[in-house]
Amino acid sequence: MLIGRALEAVGVGILFPSFQVVLLRITPEKQRGSVMGAAGLVMGSALAVGPIISGIVLHYMTWQGLFLVFMVIITIILLLATVFIQNVMPLKPTKLDMISVICLVGFIGILYVINLAGQTGVNWTNAMIILLISVLAVTWFVVRQFKLETPLLNLRVLKTFNFDLAVLLTGASYIALIVVTIIFPLYYQTVLGVSPFISGMALVPGAVFLSILNPLTGKLADRVGFKVVMLIGMTMIVIGWGLLALLYRQNSLVLMMILAALIEGGNAFVMMPAVTLGANSLPDDLISHGTAVITTTRQILGSTGVMVATLVLANSSAHFIKLGFTDKLANLGGFHTVFFTFFIIEVVGLFIALLLRDTKERQAE
């Protein structure tokens, strides 16, 4: 199971930056917002359709059947891609720097040690050794990328301040999205007492809303500029988490679904527009490197966000239980702490959005 999951992760890690680079390179800058919005529609649709397909398959088959269904779908897509997809990017000889690949393992070590926070019986001497080695590995990875003629990840794109802001914003929006999809089902089941099937289906309206908004926000960004669009999105996300922190005692499935839709809708205004703005801030020859940096950073921040959410939830709930609260009230208090934590994180994201400079303004100058 673990090997299969790792292979899936490798495949997604290759596909995500690749298809975005192709779309950005073959599309004129003035139309990139619309095109990337359409790409966001496809990605959002996957979030909407996934729980539905999973629920139907698991209703009639065992869990192995779920993998079989998706294997058939992916095989069909692979065959179609083999026939119809053509190379549009210039090919050039390159080599894989294995030292950089090994150094990347340092990120896993850092996440592992962070995940130990709040646990009992941890050998912190070993943990600190792992953390030190991991930090040194990541540091050497960064230094090495600036020295190599063909780096594994060209970090020179980070010298463009507007691109850096776009990277952080796509990460902030992805954190909001991924935490909603992980934490909300737990809230539905532990606090509201609904079944796993209902908790999964409750995510569908928000994902549908995200899918509908994605192409619209892309077109809007092409018309009014990316900064305005992303400010709208971050405001929606901040309001969503803020209302969750205030209304967490309401115990209403409908209210939670509405707030989830508000946060996911805000993601449509931020994540893909941030990718497009980041690409527009770079020369064409650096777009592929910039997209790789955005995708890598987004995945790292998303994983960190989920880890922080689960740690905060577990530790806060345990704290309230020690204070004598019932399990349900302790869980409710834990979720409130999570909601408030991510409200603060997304407020920082909103401030970052205020610092953006639209590429249209840059070109006008």
C-alpha positions in Angstrom: 0.0 0.0 0.0 2.8 2.4 0.9 4.7 1.7 -2.2 1.6 2.2 -4.4 0.9 5.5 -2.6 4.4 6.6 -3.2 4.2 5.8 -6.9 1.0 7.8 -7.1 2.7 10.7 -5.4 5.6 10.6 -7.8 3.2 10.6 -10.8 1.3 13.6 -9.5 4.6 15.3 -8.7 5.6 15.0 -12.3 2.2 15.8 -13.9 1.2 18.9 -11.9 4.1 21.2 -12.8 4.3 19.7 -16.3 0.8 20.4 -17.5 0.9 23.9 -15.9 4.2 24.7 -17.7 2.8 23.6 -21.0 -0.4 25.6 -20.6 1.5 28.7 -19.6 4.1 28.4 -22.4 1.5 27.9 -25.2 -0.9 30.6 -24.0 -0.4 34.4 -24.6 0.0 36.3 -21.3 -3.3 38.2 -21.7 -5.2 34.8 -21.9 -3.4 32.9 -19.2 -5.9 33.7 -16.5 -8.8 32.2 -18.4 -6.8 29.1 -19.5 -5.5 28.4 -15.9 -9.0 29.0 -14.7 -10.2 26.2 -16.9 -7.4 24.0 -15.6 -8.6 24.8 -12.1 -12.1 23.8 -13.2 -10.8 20.3 -14.0 -8.9 20.0 -10.7 -11.9 21.3 -8.7 -14.1 18.8 -10.5 -11.9 16.0 -9.2 -12.6 17.1 -5.7 -16.3 17.2 -6.3 -16.6 13.9 -8.3 -14.1 11.9 -6.2 -16.2 11.5 -3.0 -19.3 10.7 -5.2 -17.5 7.9 -7.1 -15.9 6.6 -4.0 -19.2 6.5 -2.1 -20.9 4.7 -5.0 -18.1 2.2 -5.5 -17.7 1.4 -1.8 -21.5 0.9 -1.6 -21.4 -2.0 -4.1 -17.8 -3.2 -3.9 -15.0 -3.7 -1.4 -12.2 -1.1 -1.0 -10.1 -3.0 -3.6 -12.8 -2.2 -6.2 -12.1 1.5 -5.6 -8.5 1.1 -6.8 -9.7 -1.0 -9.7 -12.1 1.6 -11.0 -9.5 4.4 -10.9 -6.9 2.1 -12.5 -9.3 1.6 -15.5 -9.9 5.3 -15.7 -6.2 6.2 -15.6 -5.4 3.5 -18.1 -7.9 5.0 -20.6 -6.4 8.5 -20.1 -2.9 7.1 -20.6 -3.8 5.5 -23.9 -5.5 8.7 -25.1 -2.5 10.8 -24.0 -0.1 8.5 -25.9 -2.1 9.1 -29.1 -3.0 12.7 -28.9 -0.5 14.6 -26.8 2.5 16.2 -28.6 5.7 17.7 -27.4 5.4 21.5 -27.4 8.5 22.3 -25.2 12.0 22.5 -26.6 14.1 19.5 -25.7 17.6 19.8 -24.3 20.0 17.4 -22.7 20.1 17.5 -18.9 21.0 15.3 -16.0 19.6 14.4 -12.6 21.7 15.6 -9.7 21.4 12.8 -7.2 23.0 14.8 -4.4 20.2 17.3 -4.6 17.6 14.5 -4.7 19.1 13.0 -1.5 19.2 16.4 0.2 15.5 16.8 -0.5 14.9 14.0 2.0 15.7 16.7 4.6 12.2 18.1 4.2 10.7 14.7 5.2 12.9 14.7 8.3 11.8 18.2 9.3 8.1 17.3 8.9 8.7 14.1 10.9 10.2 16.0 13.9 7.4 18.6 13.8 4.9 15.8 13.9 6.5 14.5 17.1 5.5 17.7 18.9 3.0 17.0 21.7 3.6 13.3 21.7 4.7 11.5 24.8 7.6 9.1 25.2 9.6 10.8 22.4 13.4 10.4 22.4 14.1 14.0 21.9 17.9 13.5 21.6 17.4 11.4 18.5 14.7 13.8 17.2 17.0 16.7 17.5 19.8 14.8 15.7 17.3 14.1 12.9 16.2 17.7 12.8 19.8 19.0 12.7 20.8 16.6 9.9 17.6 17.5 8.0 18.1 21.3 8.3 21.7 20.9 7.1 20.5 18.8 4.2 17.9 21.3 3.2 20.4 24.2 3.6 22.9 22.4 1.4 20.2 21.7 -1.2 19.4 25.4 -1.4 23.1 26.4 -1.6 23.8 23.7 -4.2 20.9 24.9 -6.5 22.7 28.3 -6.9 26.0 26.6 -7.8 24.8 24.1 -10.4 24.6 24.9 -14.1 21.5 22.8 -14.4 19.9 22.7 -10.9 17.3 20.3 -9.9 15.1 23.2 -8.8 16.1 26.6 -10.1 15.8 28.8 -7.0 17.0 31.9 -8.9 13.3 32.6 -9.6 13.0 33.5 -5.9 14.9 36.7 -6.6 11.7 38.2 -8.1 9.7 39.6 -5.1 6.3 39.4 -6.9 6.9 35.8 -7.7 7.8 35.1 -4.0 4.5 36.6 -2.9 2.6 34.5 -5.5 4.3 31.4 -4.2 3.2 32.2 -0.6 -0.3 32.9 -1.7 -0.8 29.7 -3.6 0.5 27.9 -0.5 -1.8 29.8 1.8 -4.9 29.1 -0.4 -3.9 25.4 -0.7 -3.4 25.1 3.0 -7.0 26.4 3.5 -8.4 24.0 0.9 -6.5 20.8 2.0 -7.2 21.5 5.7 -10.9 21.8 5.0 -11.0 18.5 3.1 -9.2 16.8 6.0 -10.6 18.5 9.1 -14.2 19.0 8.2 -15.0 15.3 7.8 -13.6 14.7 11.2 -15.8 17.5 12.6 -18.8 16.1 10.9 -18.2 12.6 12.4 -17.0 13.4 15.9 -19.1 16.5 16.7 -22.2 16.2 14.5 -22.2 12.4 14.6 -22.9 11.8 10.9 -21.7 8.7 8.9 -18.4 8.7 6.9 -20.5 8.6 3.7 -22.4 11.7 4.7 -19.3 13.5 5.8 -17.7 12.8 2.4 -20.8 13.9 0.5 -20.9 17.1 2.6 -17.7 18.2 0.9 -19.2 18.0 -2.6 -21.1 21.4 -2.6 -18.0 23.3 -1.7 -16.0 21.5 -4.4 -18.7 22.1 -7.0 -18.7 25.8 -6.0 -14.9 25.8 -6.4 -15.2 24.2 -9.9 -17.8 26.7 -11.1 -15.8 29.7 -9.9 -12.4 28.6 -11.3 -12.9 29.6 -14.9 -14.8 32.7 -13.9 -12.0 34.0 -11.7 -9.5 33.3 -14.5 -11.5 35.5 -16.9 -12.0 38.1 -14.2 -8.2 38.2 -13.5 -7.5 38.8 -17.2 -9.9 41.8 -17.1 -9.3 43.6 -13.8 -5.9 42.2 -12.8 -4.7 39.5 -10.5 -4.2 41.5 -7.3 -7.9 42.5 -7.0 -9.0 38.9 -7.7 -6.6 37.5 -5.1 -7.6 40.1 -2.5 -11.2 39.0 -3.0 -10.3 35.4 -2.5 -8.1 35.9 0.6 -10.9 38.0 2.1 -13.4 35.1 1.5 -11.0 32.6 3.1 -10.3 34.9 6.1 -14.1 35.5 6.6 -14.7 31.7 6.4 -12.2 30.8 9.0 -13.2 33.7 11.2 -16.9 32.7 11.1 -15.9 29.1 11.9 -14.0 30.4 15.0 -17.1 32.3 16.1 -19.9 29.9 15.2 -18.2 26.6 16.1 -20.8 25.8 18.7 -23.8 25.9 16.3 -23.6 22.1 15.5 -25.2 22.7 12.1 -24.2 20.6 9.1 -25.7 23.1 6.6 -23.8 26.0 8.2 -20.5 24.1 8.1 -21.1 23.2 4.4 -21.8 26.9 3.6 -18.6 28.0 5.4 -16.6 25.2 3.7 -18.0 26.5 0.3 -16.9 30.0 1.2 -13.3 29.0 1.9 -13.1 26.7 -1.1 -14.7 29.5 -3.3 -11.9 31.8 -2.0 -9.4 29.3 -3.1 -10.7 29.6 -6.7 -9.8 33.3 -6.5 -6.3 32.7 -5.3 -4.5 29.4 -6.1 -4.6 29.3 -9.9 -4.4 33.1 -10.3 -1.4 33.1 -8.1 0.3 30.5 -10.3 -0.5 32.6 -13.3 0.7 35.9 -11.8 3.9 34.1 -10.6 4.5 32.9 -14.2 3.8 36.4 -15.6 6.4 37.9 -13.3 9.1 35.7 -14.8 10.8 35.6 -18.2 9.5 32.9 -20.5 12.7 30.8 -20.1 12.2 30.6 -16.3 8.4 29.8 -16.3 9.1 26.0 -16.1 11.4 26.5 -13.2 9.0 28.9 -11.5 6.1 26.5 -11.8 8.2 23.7 -10.3 9.1 25.9 -7.3 5.4 26.9 -6.9 4.2 23.2 -7.0 7.0 22.0 -4.7 6.4 24.8 -2.1 2.6 24.3 -2.3 2.9 20.6 -1.5 5.3 21.2 1.4 3.1 24.0 2.8 0.0 21.9 2.3 1.5 18.9 4.1 2.7 21.2 6.9 -0.8 22.7 7.2 -2.5 19.3 7.6 0.2 18.3 10.1 -0.3 21.5 12.1 -4.1 21.1 12.0 -4.0 17.5 13.3 -1.4 18.3 16.0 -3.4 21.3 17.2 -6.6 19.3 17.2 -5.1 16.3 19.1 -3.2 18.4 21.7 -6.1 20.8 22.3 -8.6 18.0 22.7 -6.3 16.2 25.1 -5.9 19.4 27.1 -9.6 19.9 27.4 -10.1 16.3 28.5 -7.6 16.8 31.3 -9.6 19.8 32.4 -12.6 17.6 32.9 -14.6 18.2 29.7 -16.6 15.5 28.1 -15.2 13.9 24.9 -17.6 15.8 22.7 -16.9 19.2 24.3 -13.2 18.5 24.3 -13.3 17.7 20.6 -15.4 20.8 20.0 -12.8 22.9 21.8 -10.0 21.3 19.8 -11.8 22.2 16.5 -12.3 25.7 17.7 -8.5 26.0 18.3 -7.9 24.7 14.8 -10.3 27.2 13.3 -8.7 30.1 15.2 -5.2 29.0 14.3 -5.9 29.0 10.5 -7.8 32.2 10.8 -4.6 33.8 12.0 -2.6 32.1 9.2 -4.9 33.3 6.5 -4.9 36.9 7.9 -1.2 36.8 7.2 -2.0 35.6 3.7 -4.3 38.5 3.2 -1.6 40.9 4.2 0.8 39.2 1.7 -1.9 39.8 -1.0 -1.8 43.5 -0.3 1.9 43.6 -1.1 1.3 42.3 -4.7 2.1 44.3 -7.8 -0.1 43.4 -10.8 1.9 42.5 -13.9 -0.3 44.9 -15.9 0.9 47.7 -13.7 4.5 46.6 -14.1 4.1 46.5 -17.9 2.5 49.9 -18.0 5.5 51.4 -16.2 
